[in-house]
């Protein structure tokens, strides 16, 4: 019973994060420049830190570059399909539902993969997750994680930068 309860809290946290991600990713979103700038900054800093930590394993840079290229392509299509609306003096934005779904599925898929990996190791991965060194080693040894993360980094930085730039144009036109 104690072992099951040790999984319930992390599982509830993961479900809450997935719920919030779905809520923020699908449909029209209110334009909040502060949040977008903060997200761009966070993704940029984490991306740079992870690029620096990959230095001992230069082969991981191939998957980093692949992820960045795929993220840039997805961001390009998201930009092409973006729509803006004014509602009650608030600007809203959204992209194509297929692109939104793809990004959410990548996010959820990666979390599910980590949860399955934790349960598959009999819970020993949960102990390793508390060790920052083990986390960095896991990133630098797993090209799939690197590619997926940098795909999301490139997508969000590119798409949010576009939304910020486009909203300035919309404000000038209003």
C-alpha positions in Angstrom: 0.0 0.0 0.0 2.8 2.4 0.8 4.4 1.8 -2.5 1.2 2.7 -4.4 0.7 5.8 -2.3 4.2 7.0 -3.3 3.0 7.0 -6.9 -0.3 8.7 -6.4 1.0 12.2 -5.6 3.4 12.3 -8.6 0.7 10.9 -10.8 -1.8 13.6 -9.7 0.8 16.3 -10.3 1.4 15.0 -13.8 -2.3 14.8 -14.5 -2.7 18.4 -13.3 0.2 19.6 -15.5 -1.3 17.8 -18.5 -4.7 19.3 -17.8 -3.2 22.8 -17.6 -1.2 22.2 -20.8 -4.3 21.1 -22.7 -6.3 24.0 -21.4 -3.6 26.5 -22.5 -2.9 24.9 -25.8 -6.2 24.1 -27.5 -8.5 26.8 -28.8 -8.2 30.6 -28.7 -5.9 31.9 -26.1 -5.9 35.4 -24.6 -2.8 37.4 -25.6 -0.7 38.0 -22.5 2.7 39.4 -23.6 4.3 39.0 -20.2 3.6 35.3 -20.1 4.8 34.8 -23.6 8.0 36.7 -22.9 8.6 34.7 -19.7 8.0 31.4 -21.6 10.4 32.4 -24.3 13.0 33.3 -21.7 12.6 30.1 -19.7 12.8 27.9 -22.8 15.9 29.8 -24.0 17.7 29.5 -20.7 16.9 25.8 -20.3 17.8 25.1 -24.0 21.2 26.9 -23.6 21.9 25.0 -20.3 21.1 21.7 -21.9 23.2 22.5 -25.0 26.1 23.2 -22.7 25.6 20.0 -20.7 25.8 18.0 -23.9 29.4 19.0 -24.4 30.8 15.7 -23.0 28.6 13.8 -25.5 28.9 15.7 -28.8 26.9 13.1 -30.6 23.8 14.3 -28.8 24.1 17.6 -30.7 22.8 15.7 -33.8 19.5 14.9 -32.1 19.4 18.5 -30.7 19.8 19.9 -34.2 17.1 17.5 -35.5 14.7 18.5 -32.8 15.4 22.2 -33.5 14.8 21.7 -37.2 11.6 19.8 -36.7 10.4 22.4 -34.2 11.1 25.2 -36.7 9.1 23.4 -39.4 6.1 23.0 -37.0 6.4 26.6 -35.9 6.4 27.7 -39.5 3.2 25.8 -40.2 1.7 27.1 -36.9 2.5 30.6 -38.0 0.9 30.1 -41.4 -2.3 28.9 -39.8 -2.5 31.4 -37.0 -5.7 33.4 -36.5 -6.3 36.4 -34.3 -9.6 37.7 -32.9 -10.6 40.7 -30.8 -13.2 39.9 -28.1 -14.2 42.5 -25.5 -11.1 44.6 -26.2 -8.8 41.5 -25.7 -6.7 40.0 -28.5 -7.0 36.2 -28.8 -4.8 33.9 -30.9 -4.8 30.3 -32.0 -3.2 28.0 -34.6 -4.4 25.0 -36.6 -6.0 22.4 -34.3 -3.8 19.7 -35.8 -0.7 21.5 -34.9 -2.0 22.2 -31.4 -2.8 18.5 -31.0 0.6 17.4 -32.3 2.4 19.6 -29.8 0.2 18.4 -26.9 0.6 14.8 -27.9 4.4 15.2 -28.0 4.3 16.7 -24.5 2.0 14.0 -23.1 3.8 11.2 -24.9 7.1 12.2 -23.4 5.6 12.4 -19.9 4.0 9.0 -20.4 7.2 7.5 -21.6 9.0 8.7 -18.4 6.2 7.4 -16.2 6.3 4.0 -17.9 10.1 4.0 -17.6 9.8 4.7 -13.9 7.2 1.9 -13.3 9.2 -0.4 -15.5 12.3 -0.1 -13.3 10.3 -1.0 -10.2 10.4 2.6 -8.9 14.2 2.9 -8.9 14.0 5.6 -11.5 12.0 7.8 -9.0 15.1 7.8 -6.8 17.3 8.7 -9.7 15.0 11.6 -10.6 15.8 13.3 -7.3 19.5 13.3 -8.3 20.2 16.3 -10.6 23.3 14.6 -12.0 21.3 11.5 -13.0 18.8 13.8 -14.7 21.5 15.4 -16.8 23.0 12.1 -17.6 19.6 10.8 -18.7 19.2 13.7 -21.0 22.7 13.5 -22.5 22.3 9.7 -23.0 18.8 9.7 -24.6 18.7 11.2 -28.1 14.8 10.9 -28.2 14.5 13.1 -25.1 16.9 15.6 -26.5 15.2 15.8 -29.9 11.7 16.0 -28.4 12.8 18.7 -25.9 14.5 20.8 -28.6 11.5 20.4 -30.9 9.3 21.9 -28.2 11.9 24.6 -27.5 12.2 25.7 -31.1 8.4 25.5 -31.6 7.5 27.6 -28.6 10.3 30.2 -29.0 9.5 30.6 -32.7 5.7 30.6 -32.4 5.6 32.9 -29.3 8.0 35.3 -30.9 5.7 35.5 -33.9 2.6 36.1 -31.7 4.4 38.9 -29.9 5.5 40.5 -33.2 2.1 40.0 -34.9 0.3 41.5 -31.9 2.3 44.7 -32.1 1.2 45.0 -35.8 -2.4 44.3 -34.7 -2.2 47.0 -32.0 -0.9 49.5 -34.6 -3.8 48.7 -37.0 -6.5 49.0 -34.3 
